[in-house]
């Protein structure tokens, strides 16, 4: 199978800019990401909806995303092909991410990509198609050859990013606990927050690029800081001293744990805008830690970062 070279610049003539589609997807209210019956699954495989497509495009800023457009109703066999793609992708331990989109359920995605045939396979990098789309079904052997070539080209171009596992699965395809995080998660279940912090810290030190470990560490530290704190007393202290950095940080932590994520961010953004020097820097750094605990892919974090930038500049 002959393909044009893999590149950070799109090889598709008049390649579609996906930014408009990202905005459309972000506006959708429908929940997404749930696998449909018979859909491929794996640690590096995600199901795409118009509501979740933005996060898939953003993931291609880290490492390539292999997007397969299928139709479970018009061509049920395309799901088998998507499973083959996912299987090959799984063997690369995060070098690629397989994203499966059903053309019938995601017509805007199919239209934006100008899908002419089911299935069709696209490779996204830096938010754009990075090579000619692959129409139709490709054999497993051809897929393995293609991915080996792409992996070599990535290395030659100095593209070393990897995706974090999206989910671990058992042999029967059911979600399973990721063993890397077992010790920390067991500590949290047992109520040993200090041990959970220590376990997550070891994971982060061993692999600073492990986003899930960093997020777990940030959340465990929030639990550690707020342990034994009286909620009403903390809120009263915060109300009495609106410019007290420590008091406001405590309330922000409690807000976040209580699910009031935007309130927590707004509180600290306001504090950053009102303070200066070391106090301002302390509030800013703590807000960034809360961003990490929630997850950079969360739209509330994206809004919070914009608000922080406005407060700083």
C-alpha positions as CSV (number, residue, x, y, z in Angstrom):
1,X,0.0,0.0,0.0
2,X,1.5,3.3,-1.1
3,X,1.0,6.4,1.1
4,X,2.4,9.9,1.0
5,X,5.0,10.7,3.7
6,X,3.8,11.3,7.2
7,X,4.2,15.0,8.0
8,X,3.3,17.7,10.4
9,X,2.1,19.6,7.4
10,X,-1.1,18.1,5.9
11,X,-0.6,16.0,2.7
12,X,-4.2,16.3,1.7
13,X,-4.9,18.9,-1.0
14,X,-7.0,21.6,0.6
15,X,-7.0,19.7,3.9
16,X,-9.9,20.6,6.2
17,X,-9.1,22.8,9.2
18,X,-10.8,21.1,12.1
19,X,-10.9,24.1,14.4
20,X,-14.5,24.9,13.4
21,X,-15.6,21.4,14.0
22,X,-13.9,21.5,17.5
23,X,-16.0,24.5,18.4
24,X,-19.2,22.8,17.1
25,X,-18.3,19.7,19.1
26,X,-17.7,21.6,22.3
27,X,-21.2,23.1,22.0
28,X,-22.9,19.7,21.9
29,X,-24.8,18.7,25.0
30,X,-25.0,15.0,24.2
31,X,-22.8,12.7,26.4
32,X,-20.0,10.9,24.6
33,X,-17.3,8.4,24.8
34,X,-19.4,5.3,25.6
35,X,-18.6,2.3,23.5
36,X,-21.4,1.0,21.4
37,X,-22.1,-2.8,21.3
38,X,-19.4,-4.5,19.2
39,X,-17.2,-1.4,19.1
40,X,-13.4,-1.9,19.6
41,X,-12.0,-1.1,23.0
42,X,-8.5,-1.0,24.5
43,X,-6.1,1.1,26.5
44,X,-5.3,3.3,23.5
45,X,-8.7,3.2,21.8
46,X,-11.6,5.7,22.2
47,X,-15.1,6.0,20.8
48,X,-15.8,9.4,19.3
49,X,-18.9,11.5,19.4
50,X,-19.4,15.1,18.2
51,X,-19.3,16.1,21.9
52,X,-15.9,14.4,22.5
53,X,-14.2,15.1,19.2
54,X,-12.5,18.2,20.5
55,X,-10.6,16.2,23.0
56,X,-9.5,13.7,20.3
57,X,-8.2,16.6,18.1
58,X,-6.4,18.0,21.1
59,X,-4.8,14.6,21.8
60,X,-3.2,14.7,18.4
61,X,-1.1,17.7,19.6
62,X,0.7,15.1,21.8
63,X,1.0,12.2,19.4
64,X,-0.8,11.0,16.3
65,X,-4.5,10.0,16.4
66,X,-5.6,7.3,14.0
67,X,-9.3,8.2,13.3
68,X,-11.4,5.4,11.7
69,X,-14.8,6.4,10.4
70,X,-17.2,3.4,10.3
71,X,-20.9,2.7,10.1
72,X,-22.4,-0.1,12.2
73,X,-25.6,0.0,10.2
74,X,-24.6,0.5,6.6
75,X,-21.4,-1.6,6.8
76,X,-21.2,-3.7,9.9
77,X,-17.9,-5.2,8.7
78,X,-16.3,-1.8,9.1
79,X,-16.3,-2.5,12.9
80,X,-14.1,-5.5,12.3
81,X,-11.7,-3.3,10.4
82,X,-11.7,-0.7,13.2
83,X,-11.0,-3.5,15.6
84,X,-7.9,-4.5,13.5
85,X,-6.7,-0.9,13.5
86,X,-7.2,-0.7,17.3
87,X,-5.3,-4.0,17.8
88,X,-2.3,-2.7,15.8
89,X,-2.4,0.6,17.7
90,X,-2.5,-1.1,21.1
91,X,0.9,-2.7,20.2
92,X,2.6,0.7,20.1
93,X,2.0,1.6,23.8
94,X,0.7,5.1,23.3
95,X,2.7,6.0,20.1
96,X,-0.7,6.3,18.5
97,X,-4.3,6.6,19.7
98,X,-7.1,4.8,17.8
99,X,-10.3,6.9,17.6
100,X,-13.5,5.2,16.2
101,X,-16.3,7.4,14.9
102,X,-19.6,6.1,13.5
103,X,-20.6,8.2,10.5
104,X,-24.3,7.8,11.2
105,X,-23.9,9.0,14.8
106,X,-21.4,11.7,14.0
107,X,-22.5,13.2,10.6
108,X,-20.7,16.5,11.3
109,X,-17.4,14.8,11.7
110,X,-17.9,12.7,8.5
111,X,-18.9,15.8,6.6
112,X,-16.0,17.9,7.8
113,X,-13.5,15.1,6.8
114,X,-15.2,14.7,3.4
115,X,-15.6,11.0,3.9
116,X,-16.2,9.3,0.6
117,X,-16.1,5.7,1.6
118,X,-16.8,3.5,4.7
119,X,-14.6,2.7,6.4
120,X,-12.0,5.6,5.9
121,X,-8.9,6.1,8.0
122,X,-7.3,9.4,8.9
123,X,-4.1,10.2,10.7
124,X,-4.3,13.4,12.7
125,X,-1.3,15.3,14.0
126,X,-1.2,18.8,15.5
127,X,-5.0,18.9,15.0
128,X,-4.9,18.3,11.2
129,X,-4.8,15.4,8.8
130,X,-1.1,14.5,8.3
131,X,-1.4,12.2,5.3
132,X,-3.8,11.1,2.6
133,X,-6.8,9.3,4.0
134,X,-7.0,5.6,3.6
135,X,-10.3,4.5,2.0
136,X,-11.7,1.0,2.5
137,X,-10.5,-2.0,4.4
138,X,-6.8,-2.7,4.8
139,X,-5.4,-6.0,5.9
140,X,-3.8,-6.5,9.2
141,X,-0.4,-7.1,7.5
142,X,-0.7,-3.9,5.5
143,X,-1.7,-2.0,8.7
144,X,1.3,-3.4,10.5
145,X,3.6,-2.3,7.7
146,X,2.0,1.2,7.6
147,X,2.3,1.7,11.3
148,X,5.9,0.5,11.3
149,X,6.7,3.1,8.6
150,X,4.9,5.8,10.5
151,X,6.7,5.0,13.7
152,X,10.0,5.3,11.9
153,X,9.1,8.6,10.4
154,X,8.0,9.9,13.8
155,X,11.4,9.0,15.2
156,X,13.2,10.7,12.3
157,X,11.2,13.8,12.7
158,X,11.9,13.9,16.4
159,X,8.2,13.4,17.4
160,X,8.5,11.4,20.6
161,X,5.2,12.1,22.4
162,X,3.0,9.3,23.6
163,X,-0.6,9.1,24.7
164,X,-1.6,8.0,28.2
165,X,-3.7,4.9,28.5
166,X,-7.4,5.8,28.2
167,X,-8.6,2.6,29.9
168,X,-7.3,-0.8,30.8
169,X,-9.3,-3.8,29.7
170,X,-9.5,-7.5,30.6
171,X,-9.3,-10.3,28.1
172,X,-13.1,-10.2,27.7
173,X,-13.0,-6.5,26.9
174,X,-14.3,-5.2,30.2
175,X,-12.6,-2.2,31.9
176,X,-10.0,-3.2,34.4
177,X,-7.9,-1.4,37.0
178,X,-4.6,-0.1,35.7
179,X,-2.0,-2.0,37.8
180,X,0.3,1.0,37.9
181,X,-2.1,2.9,40.1
182,X,-3.3,0.0,42.2
183,X,-1.2,0.8,45.3
184,X,-2.3,4.4,45.4
185,X,-5.9,3.7,44.7
186,X,-6.0,0.9,47.4
187,X,-4.5,3.4,49.8
188,X,-7.2,5.9,49.1
189,X,-9.9,3.3,49.6
190,X,-8.3,2.4,52.9
191,X,-8.3,6.0,53.9
192,X,-4.5,6.2,54.1
193,X,-4.2,9.5,52.2
194,X,-0.5,10.0,53.2
195,X,0.4,6.6,51.6
196,X,-1.6,7.5,48.5
197,X,0.3,10.7,48.1
198,X,3.6,8.8,48.5
199,X,2.6,6.2,45.9
200,X,1.5,8.8,43.4
201,X,4.6,10.7,44.0
202,X,6.7,7.7,43.1
203,X,4.8,7.3,39.9
204,X,5.3,10.9,38.9
205,X,9.0,10.8,39.8
206,X,9.4,7.6,37.7
207,X,7.5,9.1,34.7
208,X,7.0,12.8,34.8
209,X,4.9,12.5,31.6
210,X,2.3,10.3,33.3
211,X,-0.7,12.6,33.3
212,X,-2.9,10.3,35.2
213,X,-0.4,9.9,38.0
214,X,0.1,13.6,38.2
215,X,-3.6,14.2,38.4
216,X,-4.0,11.5,41.1
217,X,-1.2,13.1,43.1
218,X,-2.7,16.6,42.8
219,X,-6.1,15.3,44.0
220,X,-4.6,13.2,46.8
221,X,-2.8,16.3,48.0
222,X,-6.1,18.2,48.1
223,X,-7.5,15.4,50.3
224,X,-4.4,15.6,52.5
225,X,-4.7,19.4,52.9
226,X,-8.4,19.3,53.7
227,X,-8.3,16.3,56.1
228,X,-10.2,17.1,59.3
229,X,-11.1,20.6,58.2
230,X,-14.4,22.0,59.4
231,X,-16.2,23.1,56.3
232,X,-18.4,25.8,57.9
233,X,-15.4,27.2,59.9
234,X,-13.3,27.3,56.8
235,X,-16.0,29.2,54.8
236,X,-16.5,31.6,57.6
237,X,-12.8,32.3,57.7
238,X,-12.7,32.9,54.0
239,X,-15.6,35.2,54.1
240,X,-14.0,37.2,56.9
241,X,-10.7,37.6,55.1
242,X,-11.2,37.8,51.4
243,X,-7.6,38.6,50.7
244,X,-6.1,36.0,53.0
245,X,-4.3,33.6,50.6
246,X,-4.3,30.6,52.9
247,X,-8.0,31.0,53.9
248,X,-9.1,31.4,50.2
249,X,-7.0,28.4,49.1
250,X,-8.6,26.2,51.8
251,X,-12.1,27.2,50.6
252,X,-11.1,26.6,47.0
253,X,-9.9,23.1,47.9
254,X,-13.2,22.4,49.6
255,X,-15.2,23.8,46.7
256,X,-13.4,21.5,44.3
257,X,-13.9,18.4,46.4
258,X,-17.5,19.3,46.7
259,X,-17.9,19.5,42.9
260,X,-18.0,23.3,42.7
261,X,-15.0,23.3,40.3
262,X,-15.8,26.6,38.6
263,X,-16.3,28.4,42.0
264,X,-12.9,27.1,43.1
265,X,-11.2,28.5,40.0
266,X,-13.1,31.8,40.1
267,X,-12.1,32.3,43.8
268,X,-8.4,31.9,43.1
269,X,-8.5,33.9,39.9
270,X,-10.1,36.8,41.8
271,X,-7.4,36.4,44.5
272,X,-4.6,36.6,41.8
273,X,-6.1,39.8,40.5
274,X,-6.2,41.4,43.9
275,X,-2.8,40.4,45.3
276,X,0.8,41.0,44.4
277,X,4.3,39.6,45.0
278,X,4.7,36.3,46.9
279,X,1.0,36.1,47.8
280,X,-0.1,36.4,44.2
281,X,2.4,33.8,43.1
282,X,1.2,31.4,45.8
283,X,-2.4,31.8,44.7
284,X,-1.4,31.3,41.0
285,X,0.6,28.2,41.7
286,X,-2.2,26.7,43.8
287,X,-4.7,27.4,41.0
288,X,-2.4,25.6,38.5
289,X,-2.3,22.6,40.9
290,X,-6.1,22.6,40.9
291,X,-6.1,22.7,37.1
292,X,-3.9,19.6,37.2
293,X,-6.2,17.8,39.6
294,X,-9.3,18.3,37.4
295,X,-7.4,17.5,34.2
296,X,-6.2,19.8,31.4
297,X,-8.7,18.3,28.9
298,X,-11.7,19.6,31.0
299,X,-13.3,22.6,29.4
300,X,-13.6,24.2,32.8
301,X,-9.8,24.1,33.1
302,X,-9.5,25.7,29.6
303,X,-11.8,28.5,30.7
304,X,-9.9,28.8,34.0
305,X,-6.6,29.2,32.2
306,X,-8.0,31.9,30.1
307,X,-9.3,33.7,33.1
308,X,-6.0,33.3,34.9
309,X,-4.1,34.8,31.9
310,X,-6.5,37.8,31.9
311,X,-5.9,38.3,35.7
312,X,-2.1,38.2,35.2
313,X,-1.8,40.4,32.2
